[in-house]
């Protein structure tokens, strides 16, 4: 919120990107390591639906961050007045990622909540 208030948009974008990547990769790597240590003599089992959802969200986040960058690099030769489509593409990618995140939360909390619930 402070970066947005001070108009540090690039800091905000890279902070969000780093947060997304570190949460998905660091948390997944840590859980795999701890699960491997806890189950040294057993085979680990994973829910493929959850792994597929995380992989697709990571891929979508990557594509939504790369698309405006590539479009910006391509339109560097154009005058600044013709570059408003960069902002439109960035905003549309943000909306797509927000919708995907809400759909993922719905998937995780409502439709497939058994793997995430507590075992009694």
C-alpha positions as CSV (number, residue, x, y, z in Angstrom):
1,X,0.0,0.0,0.0
2,X,2.9,2.4,0.8
3,X,4.5,1.7,-2.6
4,X,1.2,2.3,-4.4
5,X,0.6,5.5,-2.4
6,X,4.1,6.7,-3.4
7,X,3.6,5.7,-7.0
8,X,6.3,3.1,-7.0
9,X,4.5,0.9,-9.4
10,X,7.6,-1.1,-10.5
11,X,8.5,-1.9,-6.9
12,X,5.0,-3.1,-6.4
13,X,4.9,-5.2,-9.5
14,X,8.2,-6.9,-8.7
15,X,7.3,-7.4,-5.1
16,X,4.1,-9.1,-6.1
17,X,5.9,-11.3,-8.7
18,X,8.5,-12.3,-6.1
19,X,5.8,-13.1,-3.6
20,X,3.9,-15.3,-6.0
21,X,7.0,-17.2,-7.2
22,X,8.5,-17.6,-3.7
23,X,5.2,-18.7,-2.2
24,X,4.6,-21.3,-4.8
25,X,8.2,-22.6,-5.3
26,X,9.6,-22.1,-1.7
27,X,6.5,-23.5,0.0
28,X,6.3,-26.4,-2.4
29,X,10.0,-27.2,-2.1
30,X,10.0,-27.0,1.7
31,X,6.9,-29.3,1.9
32,X,8.5,-31.8,-0.4
33,X,11.7,-31.8,1.6
34,X,10.0,-32.1,4.9
35,X,7.6,-34.8,3.6
36,X,10.6,-36.7,2.2
37,X,12.4,-36.5,5.5
38,X,9.3,-37.6,7.4
39,X,8.6,-40.5,5.0
40,X,12.1,-41.8,4.3
41,X,11.1,-45.4,4.1
42,X,7.8,-44.9,2.4
43,X,6.6,-43.6,-0.9
44,X,5.1,-40.1,-0.9
45,X,1.7,-39.6,-2.4
46,X,0.4,-36.4,-3.9
47,X,-3.0,-35.2,-5.0
48,X,-2.6,-34.6,-8.8
49,X,-5.5,-32.2,-9.0
50,X,-3.8,-29.8,-6.5
51,X,-0.4,-30.2,-8.2
52,X,-2.0,-29.5,-11.6
53,X,-3.8,-26.4,-10.3
54,X,-0.6,-25.0,-8.7
55,X,1.3,-25.6,-11.9
56,X,-1.3,-24.0,-14.1
57,X,-1.5,-21.0,-11.8
58,X,2.3,-20.6,-11.9
59,X,2.3,-20.8,-15.7
60,X,-0.6,-18.3,-16.0
61,X,1.2,-15.9,-13.7
62,X,4.4,-16.2,-15.7
63,X,2.6,-15.7,-19.0
64,X,0.6,-12.7,-17.7
65,X,3.9,-11.1,-16.5
66,X,5.8,-11.9,-19.7
67,X,3.1,-10.8,-22.2
68,X,3.2,-7.0,-21.3
69,X,7.0,-7.1,-21.1
70,X,7.3,-8.6,-24.6
71,X,4.7,-6.2,-25.9
72,X,6.6,-3.3,-24.3
73,X,9.9,-4.4,-25.9
74,X,8.2,-4.7,-29.3
75,X,6.6,-1.3,-29.1
76,X,9.7,0.6,-27.9
77,X,10.1,2.1,-31.4
78,X,6.6,3.6,-31.3
79,X,5.9,7.1,-30.0
80,X,4.6,7.3,-26.5
81,X,1.2,8.4,-27.6
82,X,0.7,5.0,-29.4
83,X,1.8,2.9,-26.4
84,X,-1.5,3.0,-24.4
85,X,-2.1,-0.6,-25.4
86,X,0.7,-1.6,-23.0
87,X,-1.3,-0.4,-20.1
88,X,-4.5,-2.0,-21.4
89,X,-2.7,-5.4,-21.8
90,X,-1.2,-5.1,-18.3
91,X,-4.6,-4.3,-16.8
92,X,-6.3,-7.1,-18.7
93,X,-3.7,-9.6,-17.5
94,X,-4.2,-8.4,-14.0
95,X,-7.9,-9.0,-14.3
96,X,-7.3,-12.5,-15.7
97,X,-5.0,-13.3,-12.8
98,X,-7.5,-12.0,-10.3
99,X,-10.3,-14.1,-11.8
100,X,-8.0,-17.2,-11.8
101,X,-7.1,-16.7,-8.2
102,X,-10.7,-16.4,-7.1
103,X,-11.5,-19.5,-9.1
104,X,-8.6,-21.3,-7.5
105,X,-9.9,-20.3,-4.0
106,X,-13.3,-21.5,-4.9
107,X,-11.8,-24.8,-6.2
108,X,-9.7,-25.2,-3.0
109,X,-12.3,-24.2,-0.4
110,X,-15.6,-25.3,-1.9
111,X,-15.4,-28.0,-4.5
112,X,-12.3,-30.0,-3.4
113,X,-12.0,-29.2,0.3
114,X,-11.6,-32.8,1.5
115,X,-7.8,-32.9,0.8
116,X,-7.3,-29.6,2.7
117,X,-9.6,-30.3,5.7
118,X,-8.4,-31.6,9.0
119,X,-8.3,-35.4,9.5
120,X,-10.2,-36.5,12.6
